[in-house]
Amino acid sequence: MYHRLCISLTLLAFFAMPVRGETATPLSPAAAQWWADIAALADDANEGRLTGSAGYQRAADYVLRRFQEEGLAPAGADGFLQPVRFQQQTVDQAASTILLIAPDGSKDALRSGEDVIISAAGGPRPATLNAPLVFIGYGLHLPEQRHDDFAGQDLKGKIVVVLSGGPTDITGPVKSYARFSRLEQLSKRGAKGVITLTTQSQIEIPWARQKLIAHQPGMYLADAKLRDIAKDFFIASVDPQQAERLFAGSGHSFAELAALADGSKPLPHFALPSRLETTIASEHKEIVSPNLIAELKGSDPTLTKEYVAVSAHLDHLGIGDPIKGDSIYNGAMDDASGVATVLDIAHILKSGPRPRRSVLFVIFTAEEKGLLGSRYFALRPTVPKNAIIADFNFDMALPLWTLKSVYAPGQDESSLGADASAVAKLEGLTMIPDPMPDRNVFTRTDQFSFVREGIPALAFKFGFAKGTPEFQVEHDWRANRYHAPSDDLSQPVEKEEAVKLDTFVAALTKRVADAPTRPQWLPASIFAPHTAQRAPQQ
């Protein structure tokens, strides 16, 4: 375990104060600094850190000061900065229209922004569209796993409807990968759009809150060559309470299909009788927002040219529709906590024996807009791409209970899983499987941008199992605080437990940075083929 340098007594005196509901026990220096960083980033003054906003830049300035305080070297394109250009797209849900047109010509009007949410993320939306609908089950293209919802389907010119879930005999990361690549697969087959449906039991964010978030702008990379889909494409989701309307006259019901999906059973594929006609009102503008990158130089003259990345995202949702009178979406756990953890790990590594390889500390913009900041960095890194050997990412680790176990999405895909297990044993922790594999965690956080470029990666969460009190705490947090103003500084957080996870990942980072060989994908991993064209850095 590495020694941590003490922070100032003034900082301790202020930030070691308990929040409402906590005891008066003073925090350790590490926990006090971790919470001080969160308090600074999630302060109302930063107005929710929306990508491209003045509040985001204020939070970025704070991170830059902390990089300098830790004595880290700049590793961006411009000092610590890597500016990224985006197109911001705002969909006027109320001004947009959606009609289901039956074979007899009758029309069923779905309310945009109420019954249906038209996504503003992922690329430009078409101004108008009139296309037939087809249901293709889970929408997973996994022929090597003997599951392919695309097989035999003529999707050209159609809007595809898919349902959440998937077969239990396919791992979470594999299903996540298939869902992530779905848009690209649909575009290649000539589809015009996709509508995603979620069963009631699989909902993370209540529909009422999803409607509020839908008023916020979406983004995509300004450089069309860097987008997964460059052309117009319709993306929407439907309120589970209204989903039956899509299946009218089909011989199937949403209730029937949802019951099959909740049981991970096979789903039928069939054309839906109605066509969908939509007009979409949207506005666009270009914005610029930076990634922040710092470096701790490695001690080995040769291995210092290779890098282990430790990352988190700085952005959140900004100012939105109020909930219980609060309109600032502070994002204390999502993901000011991750940024604070990256800073803590930098402090630990700098204070102990220097790792042999260099370590990059990367703070991303625009994660909430579709992993865009990390995608840009992974495609255009500020160091040679082949020199990055691994990424360890933090996004809502959720230190809400005593740390006894860790789950790290991706741990079964590369040799990093064995490294994590070895370090966990030394730290008195256990590694457990992902308790909610259909959440797509492995593809929904920034480490996946590295994975797409063939770089092994892990994310880190406080471990829990279904049916435990921790499971209920996590469930309630997502239902009540995830992407809501209540993810703020007043919530109960286990600060001392949080920095135990930091210590664990710092030790793992050093183990990987000191190893004589680079991490490798496991032969059975679906991600292994992506490494075929990657050569070791000389």
C-alpha positions as CSV (number, residue, x, y, z in Angstrom):
1,M,0.0,0.0,0.0
2,Y,1.4,3.4,-1.0
3,H,1.9,6.3,1.4
4,R,-0.3,9.3,0.8
5,L,1.0,12.8,1.3
6,C,-0.9,14.8,3.9
7,I,-3.1,17.6,2.6
8,S,-3.2,21.0,4.3
9,L,-4.7,21.4,7.7
10,T,-7.0,24.1,6.3
11,L,-8.4,21.7,3.7
12,L,-8.8,19.0,6.3
13,A,-10.6,21.3,8.7
14,F,-13.1,22.3,6.0
15,F,-13.7,19.2,4.0
16,A,-13.5,16.7,6.8
17,M,-16.7,18.2,8.2
18,P,-19.5,15.6,8.1
19,V,-22.4,16.1,5.7
20,R,-25.9,15.9,6.9
21,G,-26.7,12.5,8.6
22,E,-23.0,11.5,9.1
23,T,-21.2,11.2,12.4
24,A,-18.6,13.8,13.4
25,T,-15.6,11.4,12.9
26,P,-13.0,13.3,11.0
27,L,-12.1,12.0,7.5
28,S,-8.6,10.7,6.7
29,P,-6.5,13.1,4.5
30,A,-7.2,10.9,1.4
31,A,-11.0,10.8,1.9
32,A,-11.1,14.5,2.7
33,Q,-9.2,15.4,-0.5
34,W,-11.4,13.1,-2.5
35,W,-14.6,14.7,-1.1
36,A,-13.1,18.2,-1.5
37,D,-12.6,17.5,-5.2
38,I,-16.1,16.3,-5.6
39,A,-17.5,19.3,-3.7
40,A,-15.6,21.7,-6.0
41,L,-16.7,19.9,-9.2
42,A,-20.3,19.3,-8.2
43,D,-20.9,22.7,-6.8
44,D,-24.0,24.6,-8.1
45,A,-21.6,27.3,-9.4
46,N,-20.6,24.8,-12.2
47,E,-24.2,24.5,-13.3
48,G,-24.1,20.8,-14.0
49,R,-20.9,20.8,-16.2
50,L,-22.7,20.5,-19.6
51,T,-20.2,19.9,-22.4
52,G,-19.2,23.2,-23.9
53,S,-20.7,25.3,-21.2
54,A,-19.0,27.9,-19.0
55,G,-19.7,25.7,-16.0
56,Y,-17.8,22.8,-17.7
57,Q,-14.9,25.1,-18.3
58,R,-14.8,26.3,-14.7
59,A,-14.7,22.6,-13.6
60,A,-12.0,21.9,-16.1
61,D,-9.9,24.8,-14.8
62,Y,-10.2,23.3,-11.3
63,V,-8.9,19.9,-12.6
64,L,-6.0,21.7,-14.4
65,R,-5.0,23.3,-11.1
66,R,-5.2,19.9,-9.3
67,F,-3.0,18.4,-12.1
68,Q,-0.4,21.1,-11.4
69,E,-0.7,20.7,-7.6
70,E,0.1,17.0,-8.1
71,G,3.2,17.9,-10.2
72,L,1.9,16.1,-13.3
73,A,3.2,16.9,-16.7
74,P,0.9,18.2,-19.5
75,A,0.2,15.5,-22.1
76,G,-2.5,17.1,-24.3
77,A,-2.4,18.7,-27.7
78,D,-2.2,22.2,-26.1
79,G,-0.7,21.8,-22.7
80,F,-3.1,19.7,-20.7
81,L,-5.9,20.3,-23.2
82,Q,-7.2,18.4,-26.2
83,P,-9.9,20.5,-27.8
84,V,-12.7,18.5,-29.4
85,R,-15.2,20.0,-31.9
86,F,-18.9,18.8,-31.8
87,Q,-22.1,19.5,-33.5
88,Q,-24.8,20.1,-30.9
89,Q,-28.3,19.0,-31.9
90,T,-31.4,20.0,-30.0
91,V,-34.6,18.3,-30.9
92,D,-37.8,20.3,-30.3
93,Q,-39.9,17.4,-29.0
94,A,-43.1,19.4,-28.8
95,A,-42.8,20.7,-32.4
96,S,-42.0,17.2,-33.8
97,T,-44.7,14.8,-34.9
98,I,-45.0,11.0,-35.0
99,L,-47.9,9.1,-36.6
100,L,-48.6,5.4,-36.8
101,I,-50.4,4.8,-40.1
102,A,-52.4,1.6,-40.3
103,P,-53.0,-0.4,-43.5
104,D,-56.5,1.1,-43.8
105,G,-55.1,4.6,-43.6
106,S,-56.2,5.4,-40.1
107,K,-53.7,7.3,-38.0
108,D,-52.6,7.0,-34.4
109,A,-50.7,10.1,-33.2
110,L,-47.9,9.4,-30.7
111,R,-46.9,12.5,-28.7
112,S,-43.3,13.4,-29.2
113,G,-41.6,14.1,-25.9
114,E,-44.4,12.2,-24.1
115,D,-45.1,8.8,-25.6
116,V,-42.0,8.8,-27.7
117,I,-38.6,10.4,-27.2
118,I,-36.6,11.2,-30.3
119,S,-32.9,11.0,-29.5
120,A,-30.7,14.0,-30.2
121,A,-27.5,12.0,-29.9
122,G,-25.5,9.8,-32.2
123,G,-25.7,11.8,-35.4
124,P,-28.1,14.0,-37.4
125,R,-31.8,13.2,-37.4
126,P,-33.8,13.3,-40.7
127,A,-36.2,16.2,-41.1
128,T,-38.9,13.9,-42.4
129,L,-39.4,10.1,-42.6
130,N,-42.1,7.7,-43.7
131,A,-41.1,4.0,-43.4
132,P,-42.5,0.6,-42.5
133,L,-41.8,-1.0,-39.2
134,V,-40.3,-4.4,-38.5
135,F,-39.7,-6.2,-35.1
136,I,-36.4,-8.1,-34.9
137,G,-36.5,-9.3,-31.3
138,Y,-33.4,-8.3,-29.2
139,G,-31.7,-6.8,-32.3
140,L,-28.4,-8.7,-31.6
141,H,-26.1,-9.6,-34.4
142,L,-23.9,-12.4,-32.9
143,P,-23.6,-15.2,-35.5
144,E,-20.5,-16.6,-33.8
145,Q,-22.5,-17.1,-30.7
146,R,-25.3,-18.7,-32.8
147,H,-27.7,-15.8,-32.2
148,D,-28.5,-13.5,-35.1
149,D,-31.6,-11.3,-35.1
150,F,-30.5,-9.9,-38.4
151,A,-30.4,-13.2,-40.3
152,G,-32.8,-13.4,-43.2
153,Q,-34.1,-9.9,-42.6
154,D,-34.7,-7.4,-45.3
155,L,-34.2,-4.1,-43.5
156,K,-33.7,-1.7,-46.4
157,G,-35.8,1.4,-46.0
158,K,-37.4,0.2,-42.7
159,I,-37.5,1.3,-39.1
160,V,-36.4,-1.5,-36.9
161,V,-38.0,-2.1,-33.5
162,V,-36.0,-4.0,-30.8
163,L,-36.6,-5.0,-27.2
164,S,-34.2,-4.9,-24.2
165,G,-32.6,-8.1,-22.9
166,G,-31.0,-11.1,-24.6
167,P,-30.2,-14.8,-24.1
168,T,-28.7,-15.7,-20.7
169,D,-26.0,-18.0,-22.3
170,I,-24.3,-15.0,-23.9
171,T,-22.1,-12.9,-21.6
172,G,-22.9,-9.3,-20.7
173,P,-19.9,-7.8,-22.6
174,V,-20.8,-9.7,-25.7
175,K,-24.4,-8.6,-25.7
176,S,-23.2,-5.1,-24.9
177,Y,-20.9,-5.1,-27.9
178,A,-23.8,-6.3,-30.1
179,R,-26.1,-3.5,-28.9
180,F,-23.3,-0.9,-29.4
181,S,-22.6,-2.0,-33.0
182,R,-26.3,-2.2,-33.8
183,L,-26.6,1.2,-35.4
184,E,-23.7,0.6,-37.7
185,Q,-25.1,-2.9,-38.6
186,L,-28.5,-1.4,-39.3
187,S,-27.0,1.4,-41.4
188,K,-25.0,-1.1,-43.5
189,R,-28.3,-3.0,-44.2
190,G,-30.1,0.2,-45.4
191,A,-32.4,0.6,-42.4
192,K,-33.7,4.2,-41.8
193,G,-33.9,4.1,-38.1
194,V,-34.4,2.2,-34.8
195,I,-37.0,2.3,-32.0
196,T,-35.8,0.7,-28.7
197,L,-38.3,-0.7,-26.2
198,T,-37.5,-1.6,-22.6
199,T,-39.5,-3.9,-20.4
200,Q,-40.8,-2.5,-17.1
201,S,-38.5,-4.7,-15.1
202,Q,-35.4,-3.5,-16.9
203,I,-36.0,0.3,-16.7
204,E,-33.1,2.2,-15.0
205,I,-34.5,5.7,-15.2
206,P,-38.2,6.2,-14.8
207,W,-39.9,7.4,-18.0
208,A,-41.0,10.7,-16.3
209,R,-37.4,11.6,-15.8
210,Q,-36.3,10.4,-19.2
211,K,-38.8,12.9,-20.7
212,L,-37.2,15.7,-18.8
213,I,-33.7,14.7,-19.9
214,A,-35.0,14.6,-23.5
215,H,-35.2,18.4,-23.7
216,Q,-31.4,18.6,-23.4
217,P,-29.2,18.9,-26.5
218,G,-27.4,15.9,-28.0
219,M,-24.1,15.9,-29.7
220,Y,-22.0,14.2,-32.3
221,L,-18.4,14.7,-33.5
222,A,-18.1,17.5,-36.0
223,D,-15.7,15.5,-38.2
224,A,-18.1,13.2,-40.1
225,K,-15.2,10.8,-40.8
226,L,-15.0,10.0,-37.0
227,R,-18.7,9.2,-36.6
228,D,-20.2,5.7,-36.7
229,I,-23.1,6.9,-38.8
230,A,-22.5,10.0,-40.9
231,K,-25.9,10.1,-42.6
232,D,-29.4,11.0,-41.2
233,F,-30.8,8.2,-39.0
234,F,-33.9,8.0,-36.9
235,I,-33.4,6.9,-33.2
236,A,-36.2,6.9,-30.7
237,S,-37.5,5.1,-27.6
238,V,-41.1,4.5,-26.5
239,D,-42.8,4.7,-23.1
240,P,-43.4,1.1,-22.0
241,Q,-46.9,2.2,-21.2
242,Q,-47.5,3.1,-24.8
243,A,-45.6,0.3,-26.5
244,E,-48.7,-1.8,-27.2
245,R,-49.7,0.7,-29.8
246,L,-46.8,-0.4,-32.1
247,F,-48.1,-4.0,-32.1
248,A,-51.8,-3.3,-32.9
249,G,-53.0,-5.7,-35.5
250,S,-49.7,-7.8,-35.5
251,G,-51.0,-10.8,-33.7
252,H,-48.6,-10.1,-30.9
253,S,-48.7,-7.9,-27.8
254,F,-46.0,-6.0,-26.0
255,A,-47.0,-7.7,-22.8
256,E,-46.3,-11.1,-24.4
257,L,-43.0,-10.1,-25.8
258,A,-41.9,-8.4,-22.6
259,A,-42.6,-11.5,-20.6
260,L,-40.4,-13.5,-23.0
261,A,-37.6,-11.0,-22.8
262,D,-37.7,-10.9,-19.0
263,G,-37.2,-14.6,-19.1
264,S,-34.4,-14.3,-21.7
265,K,-36.4,-16.5,-24.0
266,P,-36.3,-16.4,-27.9
267,L,-38.4,-13.7,-29.5
268,P,-40.2,-13.9,-32.8
269,H,-39.5,-11.6,-35.8
270,F,-42.3,-10.1,-37.8
271,A,-43.4,-7.1,-39.8
272,L,-45.6,-4.6,-38.0
273,P,-48.7,-3.6,-39.9
274,S,-48.3,0.2,-39.4
275,R,-45.9,2.6,-41.0
276,L,-44.3,5.4,-39.1
277,E,-44.4,8.9,-40.4
278,T,-42.4,11.6,-38.5
279,T,-41.3,15.2,-38.9
280,I,-38.5,16.3,-36.6
281,A,-37.8,19.9,-35.6
282,S,-34.2,20.4,-34.6
283,E,-31.5,23.1,-34.3
284,H,-27.7,22.7,-34.7
285,K,-24.6,24.6,-33.7
286,E,-20.9,23.8,-33.4
287,I,-19.2,23.9,-30.0
288,V,-15.7,23.1,-28.7
289,S,-14.9,21.4,-25.3
290,P,-11.6,19.9,-24.2
291,N,-10.4,16.6,-22.9
292,L,-7.8,17.1,-20.1
293,I,-4.7,14.9,-20.1
294,A,-1.7,14.7,-17.7
295,E,1.2,12.4,-17.4
296,L,3.3,10.7,-14.8
297,K,6.6,9.7,-16.5
298,G,7.7,6.1,-16.1
299,S,11.0,5.2,-14.5
300,D,12.2,2.6,-17.0
301,P,14.1,4.2,-19.9
302,T,12.4,1.9,-22.4
303,L,9.0,1.2,-20.9
304,T,8.4,4.9,-20.2
305,K,7.4,5.1,-23.9
306,E,4.3,3.0,-23.1
307,Y,1.3,4.1,-21.1
308,V,-1.4,2.9,-18.8
309,A,-4.4,5.3,-18.9
310,V,-6.6,6.0,-15.9
311,S,-9.7,7.9,-16.9
312,A,-13.1,9.4,-15.9
313,H,-15.5,11.9,-17.5
314,L,-16.0,15.5,-16.3
315,D,-19.2,16.5,-18.1
316,H,-22.7,16.0,-16.8
317,L,-26.2,17.1,-17.8
318,G,-26.1,20.9,-17.0
319,I,-29.3,22.7,-16.1
320,G,-32.6,21.0,-17.0
321,D,-36.2,20.8,-16.1
322,P,-36.6,21.1,-12.3
323,I,-37.3,18.1,-10.1
324,K,-38.6,19.1,-6.6
325,G,-37.6,22.6,-7.3
326,D,-34.0,21.8,-8.3
327,S,-32.9,22.3,-11.9
328,I,-29.1,21.8,-11.5
329,Y,-28.0,18.3,-12.4
330,N,-24.8,18.4,-10.3
331,G,-23.5,14.9,-11.1
332,A,-21.6,14.3,-7.8
333,M,-21.4,10.5,-8.3
334,D,-21.8,10.8,-12.1
335,D,-19.0,11.5,-12.5
336,A,-17.3,14.1,-10.3
337,S,-16.5,11.1,-8.1
338,G,-14.6,9.4,-10.9
339,V,-12.6,12.6,-11.6
340,A,-11.7,12.8,-7.9
341,T,-10.7,9.1,-7.9
342,V,-8.3,9.7,-10.9
343,L,-6.7,12.6,-9.0
344,D,-6.4,10.4,-5.9
345,I,-4.7,7.6,-7.9
346,A,-2.4,10.2,-9.4
347,H,-1.4,11.3,-5.9
348,I,-0.9,7.7,-4.7
349,L,1.3,6.8,-7.7
350,K,3.3,10.0,-7.5
351,S,3.9,9.6,-3.8
352,G,5.2,6.0,-4.0
353,P,7.8,4.2,-6.2
354,R,7.5,5.5,-9.7
355,P,5.9,2.9,-12.1
356,R,8.1,1.6,-14.9
357,R,5.7,2.6,-17.6
358,S,4.2,6.1,-17.8
359,V,0.7,6.7,-16.6
360,L,-1.8,9.0,-18.4
361,F,-4.6,10.6,-16.4
362,V,-7.3,11.4,-18.9
363,I,-10.5,13.4,-18.1
364,F,-13.0,13.2,-20.9
365,T,-15.6,15.6,-22.1
366,A,-19.0,14.6,-23.7
367,E,-19.4,11.2,-22.1
368,E,-23.0,11.9,-21.5
369,K,-23.4,12.7,-25.2
370,G,-22.3,9.2,-26.3
371,L,-18.7,8.6,-25.1
372,L,-17.6,11.3,-27.6
373,G,-14.6,12.8,-25.8
374,S,-13.1,9.3,-25.2
375,R,-13.9,8.3,-28.8
376,Y,-12.0,11.3,-30.1
377,F,-9.1,10.6,-27.8
378,A,-9.0,6.9,-28.7
379,L,-9.0,7.8,-32.5
380,R,-6.6,10.7,-32.2
381,P,-4.6,10.2,-29.0
382,T,-2.0,12.7,-27.9
383,V,0.6,9.8,-27.6
384,P,1.2,7.0,-30.1
385,K,-1.9,4.8,-30.1
386,N,0.1,1.6,-30.0
387,A,1.9,2.8,-26.9
388,I,-1.3,2.7,-24.8
389,I,-1.4,-0.7,-23.3
390,A,-4.5,-0.5,-21.0
391,D,-7.2,1.8,-19.6
392,F,-8.8,1.8,-16.2
393,N,-11.9,3.8,-16.1
394,F,-14.2,5.2,-13.4
395,D,-17.8,6.1,-13.9
396,M,-20.2,6.0,-10.9
397,A,-18.3,3.4,-8.8
398,L,-21.0,4.2,-6.2
399,P,-19.4,4.0,-2.8
400,L,-22.6,3.6,-1.0
401,W,-21.7,0.6,1.3
402,T,-18.7,-1.1,2.8
403,L,-16.2,-2.2,0.1
404,K,-15.8,-5.9,0.2
405,S,-16.0,-6.9,-3.4
406,V,-15.4,-5.2,-6.8
407,Y,-16.8,-6.0,-10.2
408,A,-14.9,-4.7,-13.2
409,P,-16.7,-5.0,-16.5
410,G,-14.2,-6.5,-18.9
411,Q,-12.5,-8.7,-16.4
412,D,-13.3,-11.8,-18.3
413,E,-12.1,-10.4,-21.6
414,S,-8.4,-9.9,-21.1
415,S,-5.4,-10.7,-18.8
416,L,-6.3,-7.6,-16.8
417,G,-8.9,-9.7,-15.0
418,A,-6.2,-12.0,-13.6
419,D,-4.2,-8.9,-12.6
420,A,-7.2,-7.5,-10.8
421,S,-7.9,-10.7,-9.0
422,A,-4.3,-11.0,-7.8
423,V,-4.3,-7.4,-6.4
424,A,-7.8,-7.8,-4.9
425,K,-6.5,-10.8,-2.9
426,L,-3.7,-8.7,-1.5
427,E,-6.1,-6.0,-0.6
428,G,-8.6,-8.4,1.1
429,L,-11.2,-7.9,-1.7
430,T,-13.0,-10.3,-4.0
431,M,-13.8,-9.9,-7.7
432,I,-17.4,-10.8,-8.6
433,P,-19.3,-11.1,-11.9
434,D,-21.4,-8.2,-13.2
435,P,-24.8,-8.6,-11.3
436,M,-26.7,-6.8,-14.1
437,P,-25.2,-7.9,-17.4
438,D,-28.1,-6.6,-19.6
439,R,-27.3,-3.0,-18.5
440,N,-24.5,-2.9,-21.1
441,V,-22.1,-1.3,-18.7
442,F,-19.0,-2.4,-20.6
443,T,-20.1,-0.4,-23.7
444,R,-21.8,2.5,-21.9
445,T,-18.7,4.0,-20.3
446,D,-15.5,5.5,-21.7
447,Q,-13.2,2.5,-21.4
448,F,-15.1,1.1,-24.4
449,S,-13.6,3.7,-26.7
450,F,-10.2,2.1,-25.9
451,V,-11.6,-1.4,-26.4
452,R,-12.8,-0.4,-29.9
453,E,-9.2,0.4,-30.8
454,G,-7.9,-2.9,-29.5
455,I,-6.7,-1.7,-26.0
456,P,-7.7,-3.9,-23.1
457,A,-9.6,-2.1,-20.4
458,L,-11.6,-2.4,-17.2
459,A,-14.2,-0.2,-15.4
460,F,-14.7,-0.4,-11.7
461,K,-17.8,-0.6,-9.5
462,F,-18.5,-1.4,-5.8
463,G,-19.5,-5.1,-5.9
464,F,-23.0,-6.3,-5.0
465,A,-25.2,-9.3,-5.7
466,K,-28.8,-9.7,-6.5
467,G,-31.1,-10.1,-3.5
468,T,-28.7,-8.3,-1.1
469,P,-29.3,-5.0,0.8
470,E,-26.5,-3.5,-1.4
471,F,-28.5,-4.5,-4.5
472,Q,-31.5,-2.6,-3.2
473,V,-29.4,0.5,-2.3
474,E,-27.9,0.5,-5.8
475,H,-31.4,0.1,-7.4
476,D,-32.9,2.9,-5.3
477,W,-29.9,5.2,-6.2
478,R,-30.5,4.7,-9.9
479,A,-34.2,5.1,-9.6
480,N,-34.0,8.3,-7.5
481,R,-30.7,10.0,-8.2
482,Y,-29.2,8.8,-11.5
483,H,-29.4,11.6,-14.0
484,A,-31.4,13.7,-11.5
485,P,-30.6,16.9,-9.5
486,S,-30.5,14.8,-6.3
487,D,-27.1,13.3,-7.4
488,D,-25.6,16.2,-5.4
489,L,-23.5,16.8,-2.3
490,S,-26.2,16.2,0.2
491,Q,-26.5,12.4,-0.5
492,P,-24.9,9.9,1.9
493,V,-21.6,8.6,0.6
494,E,-19.0,6.2,2.1
495,K,-16.0,8.4,1.6
496,E,-13.5,6.2,3.4
497,E,-14.7,3.2,1.5
498,A,-14.3,5.1,-1.8
499,V,-10.6,5.7,-1.3
500,K,-10.1,2.0,-0.5
501,L,-11.1,1.4,-4.1
502,D,-8.7,4.1,-5.3
503,T,-5.9,2.3,-3.4
504,F,-6.8,-1.0,-5.0
505,V,-6.8,0.4,-8.6
506,A,-3.6,2.4,-7.9
507,A,-1.9,-0.9,-7.0
508,L,-3.4,-2.6,-10.1
509,T,-2.1,0.3,-12.2
510,K,1.4,-0.1,-10.9
511,R,1.3,-3.9,-11.3
512,V,0.4,-3.5,-15.0
513,A,2.8,-0.6,-15.5
514,D,5.6,-2.6,-14.0
515,A,4.9,-5.9,-15.8
516,P,7.5,-7.1,-18.4
517,T,4.7,-7.8,-20.9
518,R,1.7,-6.0,-22.2
519,P,-1.9,-7.1,-21.3
520,Q,-3.5,-9.5,-23.8
521,W,-7.0,-10.2,-24.9
522,L,-8.1,-13.7,-23.9
523,P,-8.5,-16.0,-27.0
524,A,-12.3,-16.4,-26.5
525,S,-13.0,-12.7,-26.2
526,I,-15.2,-11.2,-28.8
527,F,-12.8,-8.2,-28.7
528,A,-9.7,-10.2,-29.4
529,P,-9.9,-9.8,-33.2
530,H,-9.5,-6.0,-32.8
531,T,-5.9,-6.5,-31.7
532,A,-4.9,-8.2,-34.9
533,Q,-3.4,-5.1,-36.5
534,R,-1.8,-3.7,-33.3
535,A,1.9,-4.1,-33.0
536,P,3.9,-3.6,-29.8
537,Q,5.5,-0.2,-29.4
538,Q,9.3,-0.3,-30.0
